[in-house]
Amino acid sequence: MHAYDWHELAGQKIVVKTLPTGTKFTTLDGVERVLSEEDLMICDAEKPVGIAGVFGGQDSGIKETTTRVFLEVAYFAADWVRKTSMRHGLKTDASFRFERGTDPNFKLYTLKRAALLIQEIAGGKITSEVVDTHPAQFKPAQVEMRYRNIDRLIGQKVPHEQIHQILTDLDIKVWNGTDEGFTASIPAYRVDVTREADVIEEILRIYGLNNIALSDNLQTDYLAKFPVPSKDRENVPFKISQLLTGAGFQEIFTNSLTKPAYAESIKDSLPGENVEILNKLSEDLGVMRQSMLFSGLEALAHNVNRRQRDLKFFEFGKTYHKVEGEYTETRHLALYITGNVVSESWQQKSRPVSFHDLVSAVTRIFKKMGIKGVSVQEVEAGNVWAYGLQYLVGKQVLATIGLVRSDLAKRAELKQAVFFADLNWNALVDRYTTEVTFQEIPKFPEVRRDLSLVIDKNVSFKQIQEVARKYEKNLLQSLNVFDIYEGPNLGEGKKSYSVSFTLLDSTQTLTDTQIDKTMNKLMLGFEKELEAVIRK
């Protein structure tokens, strides 16, 4: 409903129509607005006096001097009102109601009730008859219902008598009933109920979702081009979340909108261009992120600035890229650790987090997801990393982890070291398996032998592993570095690795001859391939 100053209406009449694009109109808030030819307007005999269903005009509004009031009640199409409201950026009580639908048959009662209240409370006098430009009543919508569809969508049979009673209580008339179904007559004010599914939703709403029994084999109808992924596959993030929270990590959710300057600082490591926001709120939120790094660094900085310095975060998120004009999204799992492993206490000394703490977390994720055949290679220091590793299966990169460059951390106002792991979640889920292989516990004992290798500083443990596997493929079960030493007595550019080797033959007990032969082969390989000096 809208009230006008009768004296301000030219010709003392109301006409609803559209006006040419570019027509100017000043609304009640004093703002001059430029109209579109698709804006429905309420006009008098000469000029517009209100935007239909949205906002009244300044000149025709009620004032302190108003002595004669013109009342108008209308039913406007929800889509027209919404488009006009969005076009002019106007959100009013009127537009809120009209956009959601109003009762088209309630206009006359409303008009009379308002006039009586003015007469009763404000001392007004009714001086005219009611003029109705659409005297016909809107007929109730008729929806054909089938019991089989009701049972199918709800998931169980509901007694027919209870269905009829629920609808009757909701002012929905049930008639023309048969054994297969009935016709539901929907009152005009229920603008949200137009289809069979809407009526079924009303039945279920009153019947109660808590009264629907869950079957052992859950099923659903869906409209999709491809089959819905298996429930177990979709449950993988929850399993990994449980694993990480059990290891002391906390889950975070960060904004996908970020600063363009972040991507510029690591542009050589990114797969494409920024995805820019057309209606950006600010420059700091001007693009979609191409890396999970900086949103995580901002979360770390927010906590560190509030004296929470020992942090272990993880996040499931997406990055967004524009590659050769095409837009792509990639799912990630990101891990961030900084500060100390544990807080100081009398029970144990604290120590800073290290690269190997992050390696341990990533390795546990691979193990939980059943991913095998993973190889490791070093990451070149540069755009993102001070140092790090890549985990691959074949040529596909599953994860990249390492120490974040200090200058990048400082961009987020972080002064302490940050270790970051970026896992390709799409690739991990593709390789996820719940299959487990069992084998009998060996009946024969394993044997451990240790060697101390003096090698060049640039020789990695990975190279030692590769040489060992090359020279002994059958009996060697595992090898491990248990001590590292560097000192002037070894010579410049040298280091010493103490390595343990575990040997096992699943068919017999190893003899000293077999063990010595195996160790001699390994020592020969280290001397030949790595120029190692064996300290016996």
N, C-alpha and C positions, 0 to 999 in steps of 0.2 A: 504494500500500500504506500501511496505517496500523497502528501497534502500540499496544495498550492495556494498562494494568495490570489483569490478570485479576481481582485481588481487588476492584477498584473497580467491576466490572461486575455490577450487580444481576442475579441469576439466571444469571450467566455465559453470557449469550447476546446476540446482536446482531439487531436488527430495523431495517429501513430503511422509513421512513414520513415523512409530513409532520405538522406540529404546528399547532395553532390560531394565528392571527395574534395577536401580543402576548406570546407565550411568551418568557421571558427565558433567555439561555444565555451562559455565560462561556467564552470561547475561551482557547487556550493562552497568548495574550499578556496575559491578565488583564483583558480588556475585556468588559464585559457588553453583550450585543447583544440587540436585540428582533427576534424572528423573524417571518417572513411565512408564510402558509399555503402559499406556493409554494416555500419552502426545503425541499429534501430533506434529511432528518436521519437520522443513524445513532444508534440508541437501544439501551439495554439493556432489561431487563424493566420498569424504572420511569421512566427519565429519558433525555434526549438526552445523547450523549457525543461527538458530532462533527457538523460541517456537511459533508455528503457531497461529496467531491471538492474541498473548499476548506480547512477548518481543523479541527483536533481540539479537544476540550474540555480545560479546565484540570484538572478533578478526575480524569479517567480517563487522563491522560498518564503516560508513563514517568517514574519518579522514582529517586532514589538508593537508595530502599528497596525498589524493585520486585524481586520474585523470580520472578514468574510472568507471562509475556507472552502476550497474545492477538493473533494476526496476522489482519488482514482485508485482502483484495484484492478490488476491485470494478471494474466497468465502468459509469460513469455517463454519461448523455446529455450531450453537450457543451453544448447550449443551456440546459439546467437549471443546469449548473455556472456558465456564464457569467453568467446572469441573477442568480444568488445572489451571485456574486463582485462584480458591479457594484453590486448593491443594498446590500451591506455595505462596499463600498470595500476589499475584501480581494484582494490580488494575491499569491498564494503559488505555490510550486513545483508543488503539486498542481493548483491551478486552471489554471496555465499549461499543464500537460500535458493535463488533461481537456478544456479548451476547444478544443484542437487535435486531439483524438481520440486514443485509445489502442487497442491491439490487444485486442479482446474475447476472443480465443482463447489469450491468453498468461497468463491469470490463474493457472491451476493450476501451470504450470511456475514462475512467479515465486514463488508461495507456498512451494512445496517447496524452491526454491533458497534463499530467505531463512531457512527453518527449518534447513536444513543448515549454512548459514554461522554461525547462532547456536550451533548444536551444535558446530561445528568450532572457531570462534574464541573464543566466550564461555563454552564449557563447559556449554551448555544441554542439556536433555534433552527430546526430543519425547514428549509425554504423551497425545496424542489423534490420532484419525484426521482426515483432511481432510473438511470438510463443504462441499459445493458446492450452492448453491440453484438454479443454472442449469447443469446438467451438459451440456446439448446444445451442440454447437459451432455457431458462426455460419457459415453457408454463404457461400462466395465470391460476390460480386456478378457477374452476367453482363451484359456490355455488347455489344450488336450493333454491329459495325464494318463500314463500307462503304469500299472502296478509293477510290471517287470523292470521298467526303468528306475522306479523308485527303489526297488530292492537292490538293483545292480549298483546304483550310485551310492546308496547308503552303506551297502556291504552286508546287510542282513534283512530278513523279512520283518516288517513292522505291521501289526494287525491293521486291517483295513478300517475297522471302527475307530482305532486310535488316530489314524491318518485324517479321517473325516472330522474328528473332534478337534484336532490341532488346528486344521484350516478354518473351521467354523469359529473357533476362539480368536483367530487372527483376522476375522471379518472377511475371509475369503469363502465365497459361497460354493458349495459342492453340489453339482446336479448332473443329470444325464448319466447316472452311474450304470456300469455293466460289470460283468465278472473280470473283464480285462482292464478297466480303467474308469475314468470319469472326466467331466469338464470342470475346471476351476475358474470361477468368475472373480477377477481381481479388481478391488475398488480403485477408483481413479487416483486416490492419494498415495497408493503404493507404486510409485513411479519406478522403483528399483526391481519390481517383480514383473518380468515380461516374457519369460521362457519357462519351459518345463523344468530345466535345471534350477531356476530361481525358486520355483515353488518347492522343489525337493530340498533345497537348502533351508527354506523356512521350516519344513517338517523336521529336518535334522536338528536345526537350532533349538527347537522346543523339545524334541524327543531326547536330546542330550548326547553329545559326542562320547561322554563317559559311559553311556549305555551300549556302545557298539563294541562287541567282542572282537579281539584280535585273533585272526586265524594263524595257524602254524606256518602257513605259506602265504606271506603277504603278496598281493598283486595290485596293480593299478592300471587304469586305462590312461594312455598318453597320446599326444599328437606330436610325433617327432619323425624326422627323416631317417634317423639312425636309432638303433636300439639303445635303451637306457643302460649305462654301465652297471656292472654287477655291484650289489650292495657292499661286498667285501672290498672291492676296489675303491669305492667311494669312502670307505671307512679307514683307509690308509692314513690320511692326515691325523685322524684321532689317535691311531696307534702310535704314530711318531710323536705327537704332542705328549702322550703319556710317557713315552721313553725319555723325552727331553726334560719334562718337568720333574721326573724322577731323578734326573742327573743335576737338578738345581737350576735349570733354565726357567725363564718366565716368558710367556707369549705376549707379543705386542702387536698392535694394529696401527699402521701409520698411513699418512695421506699419500695418495698416488700422484697428487699435484705437487710440483716442486719448482725450484729456481732453474732457469735456463743456464745460469753460470755453473752449476754443478756438472751438467753434461759437457759443457765446454772444457772443463778442467781435465776430463778423461776421455775426450772425444775419439782419440785414436784406438781405444779399446771397445768402442760401442759399435753395434752392428748396423746402425742406421741414423736417420735424422730425428730430431725431436718432433713429437706430436703436439702441436700448439693448440691452446684453448682459444676459441674465437671470442667468447664472452668472459674472459678471465677477470677475476676479482681484483688481482694485483699482479705485479711483476714477479713477486715471490711465489705465486701459484700460477705461473704462466704456461707451463708445459707438463705433460705426463712424464713420469720418471722413466729413464732408460736403464737405471741401475738401482738395486735394492740398497746400495751402500749408504747414500747420504740421508735417506729418511731414517735409517737405523742409527746413524751417527747423531742426528738431531735428538732422537729419543735418549741415547746415552748421555748427551750433553745436558738435556733437561734434568735427568736424574743426578748427574755428577754435580751440577750447580746447586742441588738441594742436599748435598752431602751424602748421596748414595753412590759410593765410588766403586764398589765391588759388584759388577753386573754381568749377568749371563742372559742374553735375550735370544729369542727366535721368532721368526715371522714367516707365515705363508702369504705370498703376495704375487703381483704381476708387474711386469715391465712392458712398456709400450714403445713401438718403433715404427718409423716410416722408412721402408726400404723400397727404393725404385718406385715411389708413388703408391705403394701398397702398405696398408696398415696391418701390423702384426702384434699379437700379445703373447708373452711367454710367462709361464708359471714358475715360481722359484720358492725354495726354502732357504732362508738366510739365517745364519748364526752370528752373533756378536758377543765377544767376551772382552772384558777389560777390568783393571784393578787387581785385587788379590783373589786367590782361589777360595780361601775362607777368611772370615774375619779373625782378628787377633783374639786369642784366648790363652788361659793358663795351661790348657791341655796340649796345645801344639803351636808351633811357630807358623806364622803366615808366610806365604810366598806369592810373588806376582804370578798372574796367569802366564802361561807360555804357549808357544806354537803347538806343543805336543798335547796340551789339554784340548785344543781344537781338533787336532788329528784324531784323538780318542773319541770325541763326540761324533765326528763324521764316520769313523769306522763302525761305531755302534749302529748308526743309521743304516749303513750298507748291510750289516749283518742282520738287522731286524727285517729288512726288506728282501732278504735272500739274494742279494746281488753278488755274483761271483765273477772271476776273471778280470778283476780291476787291476790296471797298471798305473804306475805313478811316474810323473815327470816334473822337473822343476819349472817354475814360472819365471820368466825373465823379469827382473826388476824394472819398473817403469811407470806406466800410467797409474796403476792402482796400488801395486804391491811393492813393499820394500824387499820382501822375499816371499816365496810361497811354493805350493805344489798344485798340480792338476791331476785329477783322477779320471781315467779313461777306461772305456770298454771298447776295444778296437780303436776307431778314430773318433768316437763320440765322447765328448767331454761331459762327465757326470757332475763334477764339482771342481771349483777352484777355491783354494783357501790360502791364507797367509796373513802377514802383518801389513796393515794399512799404512801407506806413506804418511809420515807425521804432518806434512803440509796439508794433506787432505783432511786429516783429523782436525787440524787447527781451523779449517774453514767452518767447522761446526762448533768451534770454540772448545775443543777437547785437547788437553795437553798431555794426557796419559796414553800409553800404547793401547791400540785396539787391534784385536785379531778378528778377522771376518771370513766367513765361509759362504760362498754362493753356490747353491746346489740347483741343478736343472731338474725341477720337479717333474716336468713332462717326461723326461728321459728316465728318471727313477721309477715312476709309476709304470711306464711301459715295460720295465724289466722286473717289476715287483712279482714275487711268487711266494706262495705259502707252502710249496712243496719242500719237504725235509728228507734228506737222505741219511739213513742209519747204517752203521757198520759195526761189526762185532769188535769188542774191546780186545786189543792184541793180547795173545797168550804169552808172548815172549817179551823180555824186558828191553827197554830202550837204553841206549848208551850215550853219555855226554862226554864230549871232548872240547877243550878250550885252546884257542890260539891267540897270540898277541901279534898284530900286524902293524908294522911301521910303514905308513903310506904317505903319499903327497896330500896336502890339505884339500886339494880340489877333488879328491876321490870321494864319492858318496857311498853310503851304505847300500844304495840300490845297485851300484856297480859290483860291490862285493857279493850281493845276492845273486846277480846274474852270472858271475863267474862260477860261484859255488854250484848253482843249478846246472850250468853247462858241463862241469867236470864230474858231477855225481847226481844222477837222475833217479836212482832206485832207492838207496838206503837213507839219503838225507831227508829228514822229516821237517826240520826247521833250523834256523840260525838266528842269533840274537846278539846285539851289542850290549854288554853289561858294564863297560867302562871305557872312557875316552880320556886320553892324556895328551897334553901339549906342553913342551918345555924345551929349554935351550939345549939340553943334553941329547935331544933327538935330531938336532940339525935344523937349519932354516927351512921353512916351508913344509915341515913334516908333522905328523900326528900319529898317535898310537890308538888302535882300536883293539879292545879285548872282546873276542867273539866266541860265543858258545855254539856248538854244533850238536844236534840231536840226531842219532842214527838208530834205525830200527829195521829189522827184517821180520815181516809178519809170519814167515814160515818156519823160522828156526832161531835159535840163540846165536848171536854174533860171536865169532871167535876173535881173539886178539889179532890174528893174521888178517882177517877181513877188515877189522877196524883200522889197523895200521896202514893197510893198502889204500883204504878210502881217504884217510887223512893225508897220506903222501900225495895222492892225486890232487887234493884240494890245495895243498901248499904249493905244488908245482904250478897249478893254475894261477894262484895269486902272484907268484913270483914272475910268471911269464906275462900275464895280462895286465897286472897292476904295478909291476916292478916293486912288489912289497918285500920288506925284510921281515922274515919270520923270527920272532923272539921265542926261543924254545926254553 
